[in-house]
Amino acid sequence: MTAAPPVSEVASTWNHVLLLHARVESRLGTALQRRHGIGLSEYRALGHLAASPTSELRMQELADRIGLNQSSVTRLVARLNAADFTYRDLCPDDKRGVYTVITEAGRARYAEASQTYEETLRSALEEAGQADPALAAAVTALAGALTRG
């Protein structure tokens, strides 16, 4: 049997970053769902819509910003629409273009959930940094950015 090749330092570090990402995302998703009834993708979609100067984004723009494919963002937007956090609007110049527009209820839910997101993010990063010395420096850098931001 041939031995597996050694893992490079960069590959090992990347694997730790992926593990950190998975753990933090899981914590964020659970906290948002339990406290605010929305998932992590819904939270991020509301955030991008709230930050848009026009309170709206084309469906493809939204998909690109949150890293989902077109069919996944369509289902996500359907959930947001059903909760009255967003509504669909047709592009006046291009009838094939569909926008997702955030509502006041969507803005309010995003604002409420933002504190939970920040608190959970800080806590999850701190715990991960304490549990895995290989990522302590990266977690420290992120924590510094969160403190300044």
Number of C-alpha atoms within 10 A of each C-alpha: 3 4 5 6 6 8 9 9 9 9 11 13 14 12 12 15 16 12 14 19 15 12 14 20 16 13 17 20 18 17 21 22 15 10 11 15 14 21 17 19 17 23 25 17 25 29 18 18 24 22 12 13 8 10 17 24 23 18 19 17 15 24 19 13 13 17 12 15 12 15 10 13 21 17 11 18 24 16 15 22 18 11 14 14 22 26 18 17 15 13 12 9 7 8 9 9 13 17 20 27 24 26 20 13 13 24 19 14 17 23 15 14 19 16 12 16 19 13 12 20 18 17 15 21 22 16 13 18 19 13 11 12 11 14 19 17 11 14 23 14 12 15 18 11 10 12 9 7 6
